[in-house]
Amino acid sequence: MGRQAQALLQQLDDTCWSVDDLTRGTEEACLTHHDAEIITSFAGLSMMPGARVLAEVCGDRQWFADARASKAHAGAASVTRASGRSRVVVESRQEPGTLVHSGRVR
């Protein structure tokens, strides 16, 4: 049992080391992006969540035609439903990407 526990602890230690290594690599790659300073300046977006945002929007300003298209892709755009004379604007329930799965829109 002792050897089995040691083997499991070694696997856990290796996994933790790999996570730390990937975190450092992600932070280094994020810092090289031209929009990293802008993204990480938002409240609540440190380096790792900022890297996630950059990855979600492909890190390319030309990817979306305008800010509205970017907002729609993130699932934050409102949806207007009209029928006859009534018109209702509701929050989008679409979940196109992983940003929405962070708990912000659900």
SELUMFI-715998 format. One record per atom (N, C-alpha, C, O): x, y, z; residue number from 1; residue in three letters. Coordinates in steps of 0.1 Angstrom, whole numbers. Layout:
(site (X, Y, Z), NUM, 'ala')
...
This chain:
(site (8, -12, 0), 1, 'met')
(site (0, 0, 0), 1, 'met')
(site (9, 13, 0), 1, 'met')
(site (5, 23, -6), 1, 'met')
(site (20, 12, 7), 2, 'gly')
(site (29, 23, 8), 2, 'gly')
(site (35, 27, -6), 2, 'gly')
(site (36, 39, -9), 2, 'gly')
(site (39, 17, -13), 3, 'arg')
(site (44, 19, -27), 3, 'arg')
(site (34, 24, -36), 3, 'arg')
(site (36, 33, -45), 3, 'arg')
(site (22, 19, -35), 4, 'gln')
(site (11, 24, -43), 4, 'gln')
(site (8, 38, -40), 4, 'gln')
(site (6, 46, -49), 4, 'gln')
(site (8, 42, -28), 5, 'ala')
(site (5, 56, -24), 5, 'ala')
(site (17, 65, -29), 5, 'ala')
(site (14, 76, -34), 5, 'ala')
(site (29, 60, -28), 6, 'gln')
(site (40, 68, -33), 6, 'gln')
(site (39, 70, -48), 6, 'gln')
(site (42, 81, -54), 6, 'gln')
(site (35, 60, -55), 7, 'ala')
(site (33, 61, -70), 7, 'ala')
(site (22, 71, -73), 7, 'ala')
(site (24, 78, -83), 7, 'ala')
(site (11, 70, -66), 8, 'leu')
(site (0, 80, -69), 8, 'leu')
(site (5, 94, -65), 8, 'leu')
(site (1, 103, -73), 8, 'leu')
(site (12, 96, -55), 9, 'leu')
(site (17, 109, -51), 9, 'leu')
(site (27, 114, -62), 9, 'leu')
(site (27, 126, -65), 9, 'leu')
(site (35, 106, -67), 10, 'gln')
(site (44, 110, -78), 10, 'gln')
(site (36, 114, -90), 10, 'gln')
(site (40, 124, -97), 10, 'gln')
(site (26, 107, -94), 11, 'gln')
(site (17, 110, -105), 11, 'gln')
(site (11, 124, -103), 11, 'gln')
(site (10, 132, -112), 11, 'gln')
(site (6, 126, -91), 12, 'leu')
(site (0, 139, -87), 12, 'leu')
(site (10, 150, -88), 12, 'leu')
(site (7, 161, -93), 12, 'leu')
(site (22, 148, -83), 13, 'asp')
(site (32, 158, -84), 13, 'asp')
(site (36, 161, -98), 13, 'asp')
(site (38, 173, -102), 13, 'asp')
(site (37, 151, -107), 14, 'asp')
(site (40, 153, -121), 14, 'asp')
(site (29, 161, -128), 14, 'asp')
(site (31, 170, -136), 14, 'asp')
(site (17, 158, -124), 15, 'thr')
(site (5, 165, -130), 15, 'thr')
(site (5, 180, -126), 15, 'thr')
(site (3, 189, -134), 15, 'thr')
(site (8, 182, -113), 16, 'cys')
(site (9, 196, -108), 16, 'cys')
(site (20, 204, -115), 16, 'cys')
(site (18, 215, -119), 16, 'cys')
(site (31, 197, -117), 17, 'trp')
(site (43, 204, -124), 17, 'trp')
(site (39, 207, -139), 17, 'trp')
(site (42, 217, -144), 17, 'trp')
(site (31, 198, -145), 18, 'ser')
(site (27, 200, -159), 18, 'ser')
(site (17, 212, -160), 18, 'ser')
(site (18, 220, -169), 18, 'ser')
(site (8, 213, -150), 19, 'val')
(site (-1, 224, -150), 19, 'val')
(site (6, 237, -148), 19, 'val')
(site (3, 247, -155), 19, 'val')
(site (16, 237, -139), 20, 'asp')
(site (24, 249, -137), 20, 'asp')
(site (32, 253, -150), 20, 'asp')
(site (32, 265, -153), 20, 'asp')
(site (37, 243, -156), 21, 'asp')
(site (45, 246, -169), 21, 'asp')
(site (36, 251, -180), 21, 'asp')
(site (40, 261, -187), 21, 'asp')
(site (24, 246, -181), 22, 'leu')
(site (14, 251, -191), 22, 'leu')
(site (9, 265, -188), 22, 'leu')
(site (7, 273, -197), 22, 'leu')
(site (8, 267, -175), 23, 'thr')
(site (4, 281, -171), 23, 'thr')
(site (14, 291, -174), 23, 'thr')
(site (11, 302, -180), 23, 'thr')
(site (27, 288, -171), 24, 'arg')
(site (38, 297, -175), 24, 'arg')
(site (39, 299, -190), 24, 'arg')
(site (40, 310, -195), 24, 'arg')
(site (37, 288, -198), 25, 'gly')
(site (37, 289, -212), 25, 'gly')
(site (26, 298, -218), 25, 'gly')
(site (28, 306, -227), 25, 'gly')
(site (14, 296, -212), 26, 'thr')
(site (2, 304, -216), 26, 'thr')
(site (4, 319, -213), 26, 'thr')
(site (1, 327, -221), 26, 'thr')
(site (10, 322, -201), 27, 'glu')
(site (12, 336, -197), 27, 'glu')
(site (22, 342, -207), 27, 'glu')
(site (21, 353, -211), 27, 'glu')
(site (33, 335, -210), 28, 'glu')
(site (43, 340, -219), 28, 'glu')
(site (37, 343, -233), 28, 'glu')
(site (40, 353, -239), 28, 'glu')
(site (29, 333, -238), 29, 'ala')
(site (23, 335, -251), 29, 'ala')
(site (13, 347, -251), 29, 'ala')
(site (12, 354, -261), 29, 'ala')
(site (6, 348, -240), 30, 'cys')
(site (-4, 359, -239), 30, 'cys')
(site (3, 372, -239), 30, 'cys')
(site (-2, 382, -245), 30, 'cys')
(site (14, 373, -232), 31, 'leu')
(site (21, 386, -231), 31, 'leu')
(site (27, 391, -244), 31, 'leu')
(site (29, 403, -246), 31, 'leu')
(site (29, 382, -254), 32, 'thr')
(site (34, 386, -267), 32, 'thr')
(site (23, 391, -276), 32, 'thr')
(site (26, 397, -286), 32, 'thr')
(site (11, 389, -272), 33, 'his')
(site (0, 393, -281), 33, 'his')
(site (-2, 409, -280), 33, 'his')
(site (0, 414, -269), 33, 'his')
(site (-5, 415, -291), 34, 'his')
(site (-6, 430, -291), 34, 'his')
(site (-17, 435, -283), 34, 'his')
(site (-17, 447, -280), 34, 'his')
(site (-28, 427, -280), 35, 'asp')
(site (-39, 432, -273), 35, 'asp')
(site (-39, 427, -258), 35, 'asp')
(site (-48, 429, -251), 35, 'asp')
(site (-28, 421, -254), 36, 'ala')
(site (-27, 416, -240), 36, 'ala')
(site (-29, 427, -229), 36, 'ala')
(site (-36, 424, -219), 36, 'ala')
(site (-23, 438, -231), 37, 'glu')
(site (-24, 449, -222), 37, 'glu')
(site (-38, 454, -221), 37, 'glu')
(site (-43, 457, -210), 37, 'glu')
(site (-45, 455, -232), 38, 'ile')
(site (-59, 459, -232), 38, 'ile')
(site (-68, 449, -225), 38, 'ile')
(site (-76, 453, -216), 38, 'ile')
(site (-67, 436, -228), 39, 'ile')
(site (-75, 426, -223), 39, 'ile')
(site (-73, 425, -208), 39, 'ile')
(site (-83, 424, -200), 39, 'ile')
(site (-61, 425, -203), 40, 'thr')
(site (-58, 423, -189), 40, 'thr')
(site (-61, 435, -181), 40, 'thr')
(site (-61, 435, -168), 40, 'thr')
(site (-64, 447, -187), 41, 'ser')
(site (-67, 459, -180), 41, 'ser')
(site (-82, 459, -175), 41, 'ser')
(site (-86, 467, -167), 41, 'ser')
(site (-90, 450, -181), 42, 'phe')
(site (-104, 449, -177), 42, 'phe')
(site (-105, 443, -162), 42, 'phe')
(site (-97, 435, -159), 42, 'phe')
(site (-114, 449, -155), 43, 'ala')
(site (-116, 444, -141), 43, 'ala')
(site (-120, 429, -141), 43, 'ala')
(site (-129, 425, -148), 43, 'ala')
(site (-113, 421, -133), 44, 'gly')
(site (-116, 407, -133), 44, 'gly')
(site (-109, 398, -143), 44, 'gly')
(site (-110, 386, -142), 44, 'gly')
(site (-102, 404, -152), 45, 'leu')
(site (-94, 396, -162), 45, 'leu')
(site (-80, 397, -159), 45, 'leu')
(site (-73, 406, -163), 45, 'leu')
(site (-75, 387, -152), 46, 'ser')
(site (-60, 386, -150), 46, 'ser')
(site (-54, 379, -162), 46, 'ser')
(site (-61, 378, -173), 46, 'ser')
(site (-42, 374, -161), 47, 'met')
(site (-35, 368, -172), 47, 'met')
(site (-42, 356, -178), 47, 'met')
(site (-44, 355, -190), 47, 'met')
(site (-46, 346, -170), 48, 'met')
(site (-52, 334, -175), 48, 'met')
(site (-66, 336, -181), 48, 'met')
(site (-68, 331, -192), 48, 'met')
(site (-75, 343, -174), 49, 'pro')
(site (-88, 346, -180), 49, 'pro')
(site (-86, 354, -193), 49, 'pro')
(site (-94, 353, -202), 49, 'pro')
(site (-77, 364, -192), 50, 'gly')
(site (-74, 372, -204), 50, 'gly')
(site (-69, 364, -216), 50, 'gly')
(site (-73, 366, -227), 50, 'gly')
(site (-61, 354, -213), 51, 'ala')
(site (-56, 345, -224), 51, 'ala')
(site (-68, 337, -229), 51, 'ala')
(site (-69, 334, -241), 51, 'ala')
(site (-77, 333, -221), 52, 'arg')
(site (-89, 326, -225), 52, 'arg')
(site (-98, 334, -234), 52, 'arg')
(site (-103, 330, -245), 52, 'arg')
(site (-99, 347, -231), 53, 'val')
(site (-107, 356, -239), 53, 'val')
(site (-100, 358, -253), 53, 'val')
(site (-107, 357, -263), 53, 'val')
(site (-87, 360, -253), 54, 'leu')
(site (-80, 361, -265), 54, 'leu')
(site (-81, 348, -274), 54, 'leu')
(site (-82, 349, -286), 54, 'leu')
(site (-81, 337, -268), 55, 'ala')
(site (-82, 324, -275), 55, 'ala')
(site (-96, 323, -281), 55, 'ala')
(site (-98, 318, -292), 55, 'ala')
(site (-106, 327, -273), 56, 'glu')
(site (-120, 326, -278), 56, 'glu')
(site (-123, 335, -290), 56, 'glu')
(site (-130, 331, -299), 56, 'glu')
(site (-117, 347, -290), 57, 'val')
(site (-120, 356, -301), 57, 'val')
(site (-109, 355, -312), 57, 'val')
(site (-108, 364, -321), 57, 'val')
(site (-101, 345, -311), 58, 'cys')
(site (-90, 342, -321), 58, 'cys')
(site (-79, 353, -320), 58, 'cys')
(site (-70, 352, -328), 58, 'cys')
(site (-80, 362, -312), 59, 'gly')
(site (-69, 372, -310), 59, 'gly')
(site (-67, 381, -322), 59, 'gly')
(site (-57, 387, -324), 59, 'gly')
(site (-77, 381, -332), 60, 'asp')
(site (-75, 388, -344), 60, 'asp')
(site (-86, 399, -345), 60, 'asp')
(site (-98, 395, -345), 60, 'asp')
(site (-83, 411, -346), 61, 'arg')
(site (-93, 422, -347), 61, 'arg')
(site (-101, 421, -360), 61, 'arg')
(site (-112, 426, -360), 61, 'arg')
(site (-96, 415, -370), 62, 'gln')
(site (-102, 414, -383), 62, 'gln')
(site (-112, 402, -383), 62, 'gln')
(site (-120, 401, -393), 62, 'gln')
(site (-113, 394, -373), 63, 'trp')
(site (-121, 382, -373), 63, 'trp')
(site (-136, 386, -373), 63, 'trp')
(site (-144, 380, -380), 63, 'trp')
(site (-140, 397, -366), 64, 'phe')
(site (-154, 402, -366), 64, 'phe')
(site (-155, 415, -373), 64, 'phe')
(site (-146, 423, -373), 64, 'phe')
(site (-166, 417, -380), 65, 'ala')
(site (-168, 429, -387), 65, 'ala')
(site (-169, 442, -378), 65, 'ala')
(site (-164, 452, -382), 65, 'ala')
(site (-175, 440, -367), 66, 'asp')
(site (-176, 452, -357), 66, 'asp')
(site (-178, 446, -343), 66, 'asp')
(site (-178, 434, -341), 66, 'asp')
(site (-179, 455, -334), 67, 'ala')
(site (-181, 452, -320), 67, 'ala')
(site (-193, 444, -317), 67, 'ala')
(site (-194, 435, -308), 67, 'ala')
(site (-204, 447, -325), 68, 'arg')
(site (-217, 440, -323), 68, 'arg')
(site (-215, 425, -327), 68, 'arg')
(site (-221, 416, -320), 68, 'arg')
(site (-208, 422, -337), 69, 'ala')
(site (-206, 408, -341), 69, 'ala')
(site (-198, 401, -330), 69, 'ala')
(site (-200, 389, -328), 69, 'ala')
(site (-188, 407, -324), 70, 'ser')
(site (-180, 401, -314), 70, 'ser')
(site (-189, 399, -301), 70, 'ser')
(site (-187, 388, -295), 70, 'ser')
(site (-197, 408, -298), 71, 'lys')
(site (-206, 406, -287), 71, 'lys')
(site (-216, 395, -289), 71, 'lys')
(site (-219, 387, -280), 71, 'lys')
(site (-221, 393, -301), 72, 'ala')
(site (-230, 383, -305), 72, 'ala')
(site (-223, 369, -304), 72, 'ala')
(site (-229, 359, -299), 72, 'ala')
(site (-211, 368, -308), 73, 'his')
(site (-203, 356, -307), 73, 'his')
(site (-201, 352, -293), 73, 'his')
(site (-201, 340, -290), 73, 'his')
(site (-199, 361, -284), 74, 'ala')
(site (-197, 358, -270), 74, 'ala')
(site (-210, 355, -263), 74, 'ala')
(site (-209, 350, -251), 74, 'ala')
(site (-221, 356, -270), 75, 'gly')
(site (-234, 353, -263), 75, 'gly')
(site (-239, 364, -255), 75, 'gly')
(site (-248, 361, -246), 75, 'gly')
(site (-234, 376, -256), 76, 'ala')
(site (-238, 387, -247), 76, 'ala')
(site (-248, 396, -254), 76, 'ala')
(site (-253, 406, -248), 76, 'ala')
(site (-251, 394, -267), 77, 'ala')
(site (-260, 403, -274), 77, 'ala')
(site (-274, 400, -271), 77, 'ala')
(site (-278, 389, -268), 77, 'ala')
(site (-282, 411, -271), 78, 'ser')
(site (-297, 409, -268), 78, 'ser')
(site (-303, 404, -281), 78, 'ser')
(site (-298, 406, -292), 78, 'ser')
(site (-315, 398, -279), 79, 'val')
(site (-323, 393, -290), 79, 'val')
(site (-336, 400, -291), 79, 'val')
(site (-343, 401, -280), 79, 'val')
(site (-340, 406, -302), 80, 'thr')
(site (-353, 412, -303), 80, 'thr')
(site (-363, 403, -310), 80, 'thr')
(site (-360, 398, -321), 80, 'thr')
(site (-374, 401, -303), 81, 'arg')
(site (-385, 392, -309), 81, 'arg')
(site (-397, 401, -311), 81, 'arg')
(site (-401, 408, -302), 81, 'arg')
(site (-402, 401, -323), 82, 'ala')
(site (-413, 410, -327), 82, 'ala')
(site (-424, 401, -333), 82, 'ala')
(site (-422, 393, -341), 82, 'ala')
(site (-437, 404, -329), 83, 'ser')
(site (-448, 398, -335), 83, 'ser')
(site (-460, 408, -335), 83, 'ser')
(site (-464, 412, -324), 83, 'ser')
(site (-464, 412, -347), 84, 'gly')
(site (-474, 422, -347), 84, 'gly')
(site (-470, 435, -342), 84, 'gly')
(site (-460, 440, -346), 84, 'gly')
(site (-477, 440, -332), 85, 'arg')
(site (-473, 452, -326), 85, 'arg')
(site (-464, 451, -314), 85, 'arg')
(site (-457, 460, -309), 85, 'arg')
(site (-463, 439, -308), 86, 'ser')
(site (-454, 437, -297), 86, 'ser')
(site (-440, 435, -301), 86, 'ser')
(site (-437, 428, -311), 86, 'ser')
(site (-431, 440, -293), 87, 'arg')
(site (-417, 438, -295), 87, 'arg')
(site (-410, 436, -282), 87, 'arg')
(site (-411, 445, -273), 87, 'arg')
(site (-403, 425, -280), 88, 'val')
(site (-396, 422, -268), 88, 'val')
(site (-381, 420, -270), 88, 'val')
(site (-377, 413, -279), 88, 'val')
(site (-373, 427, -262), 89, 'val')
(site (-359, 425, -262), 89, 'val')
(site (-354, 417, -250), 89, 'val')
(site (-357, 421, -239), 89, 'val')
(site (-348, 405, -253), 90, 'val')
(site (-344, 396, -242), 90, 'val')
(site (-330, 393, -243), 90, 'val')
(site (-323, 395, -253), 90, 'val')
(site (-324, 388, -232), 91, 'glu')
(site (-310, 384, -232), 91, 'glu')
(site (-308, 371, -240), 91, 'glu')
(site (-317, 362, -240), 91, 'glu')
(site (-297, 370, -247), 92, 'ser')
(site (-294, 359, -256), 92, 'ser')
(site (-292, 346, -248), 92, 'ser')
(site (-286, 347, -237), 92, 'ser')
(site (-297, 335, -252), 93, 'arg')
(site (-296, 322, -246), 93, 'arg')
(site (-287, 313, -254), 93, 'arg')
(site (-285, 302, -250), 93, 'arg')
(site (-281, 318, -265), 94, 'gln')
(site (-273, 310, -273), 94, 'gln')
(site (-259, 309, -266), 94, 'gln')
(site (-254, 318, -259), 94, 'gln')
(site (-253, 297, -268), 95, 'glu')
(site (-240, 294, -262), 95, 'glu')
(site (-230, 289, -273), 95, 'glu')
(site (-228, 277, -273), 95, 'glu')
(site (-225, 299, -281), 96, 'pro')
(site (-217, 294, -292), 96, 'pro')
(site (-203, 290, -288), 96, 'pro')
(site (-197, 282, -295), 96, 'pro')
(site (-198, 296, -278), 97, 'gly')
(site (-184, 293, -274), 97, 'gly')
(site (-182, 290, -260), 97, 'gly')
(site (-192, 288, -252), 97, 'gly')
(site (-170, 290, -255), 98, 'thr')
(site (-167, 287, -242), 98, 'thr')
(site (-167, 298, -232), 98, 'thr')
(site (-168, 296, -220), 98, 'thr')
(site (-168, 310, -237), 99, 'leu')
(site (-169, 322, -228), 99, 'leu')
(site (-182, 321, -220), 99, 'leu')
(site (-182, 325, -208), 99, 'leu')
(site (-192, 317, -226), 100, 'val')
(site (-205, 317, -220), 100, 'val')
(site (-205, 307, -209), 100, 'val')
(site (-213, 308, -199), 100, 'val')
(site (-197, 296, -210), 101, 'his')
(site (-197, 285, -200), 101, 'his')
(site (-190, 289, -187), 101, 'his')
(site (-189, 281, -178), 101, 'his')
(site (-185, 301, -186), 102, 'ser')
(site (-178, 305, -174), 102, 'ser')
(site (-188, 310, -163), 102, 'ser')
(site (-183, 313, -153), 102, 'ser')
(site (-201, 309, -166), 103, 'gly')
(site (-211, 312, -156), 103, 'gly')
(site (-216, 326, -157), 103, 'gly')
(site (-225, 330, -150), 103, 'gly')
(site (-211, 334, -167), 104, 'arg')
(site (-215, 348, -168), 104, 'arg')
(site (-230, 348, -174), 104, 'arg')
(site (-238, 357, -170), 104, 'arg')
(site (-233, 340, -184), 105, 'val')
(site (-246, 340, -190), 105, 'val')
(site (-251, 326, -190), 105, 'val')
(site (-247, 317, -196), 105, 'val')
(site (-261, 325, -182), 106, 'arg')
(site (-268, 312, -181), 106, 'arg')
(site (-281, 313, -174), 106, 'arg')
(site (-288, 303, -172), 106, 'arg')
